[in-house]
Amino acid sequence: MDDIPGIPLVTLWFFILVYIQTGSGGGGVVNMILGTVAILLAYILPLTLIIFTVLRLIDN
């Protein structure tokens, strides 16, 4: 249990979800780009965690 490398990814995923829920609705270009990246990461990170877990289970 000392080596749990997925924890930073889970923390990042929760941070992104909080950002999506609380992000300001401003119409600036920067907000639009950050929102798009956050939404993409909200879908990509769980897939990455699932693949990482499956590979780790196969390795053991």
BADREN-878906 format. One record per residue (C-alpha): residue number from 1; z, y, x. Coordinates in steps of 0.2 Angstrom, whole numbers, always signed. Layout:
seq,Z,Y,X
NUM,Z,Y,X
...
# end
This chain:
seq,Z,Y,X
1,+0,+0,+0
2,+0,+11,+15
3,-19,+13,+15
4,-25,+20,-1
5,-41,+30,+3
6,-46,+33,-15
7,-32,+45,-19
8,-40,+60,-12
9,-55,+56,-23
10,-45,+54,-39
11,-36,+71,-35
12,-52,+80,-33
13,-58,+72,-49
14,-43,+79,-59
15,-45,+96,-50
16,-63,+96,-56
17,-58,+92,-74
18,-45,+105,-74
19,-58,+118,-68
20,-71,+113,-81
21,-58,+115,-95
22,-50,+131,-89
23,-65,+140,-80
24,-70,+157,-87
25,-85,+159,-98
26,-93,+172,-87
27,-111,+173,-86
28,-113,+176,-68
29,-124,+165,-57
30,-109,+159,-46
31,-100,+153,-61
32,-115,+144,-67
33,-118,+136,-51
34,-100,+131,-49
35,-100,+124,-67
36,-115,+114,-64
37,-108,+106,-48
38,-92,+103,-56
39,-100,+94,-70
40,-111,+83,-58
41,-95,+79,-48
42,-86,+74,-64
43,-99,+61,-67
44,-102,+55,-49
45,-84,+53,-43
46,-79,+40,-56
47,-94,+30,-51
48,-90,+32,-33
49,-72,+26,-36
50,-78,+11,-46
51,-91,+6,-32
52,-78,+9,-19
53,-65,-2,-28
54,-78,-16,-31
55,-83,-16,-13
56,-65,-17,-7
57,-61,-32,-19
58,-77,-41,-13
59,-71,-38,+5
60,-54,-45,+2
# end
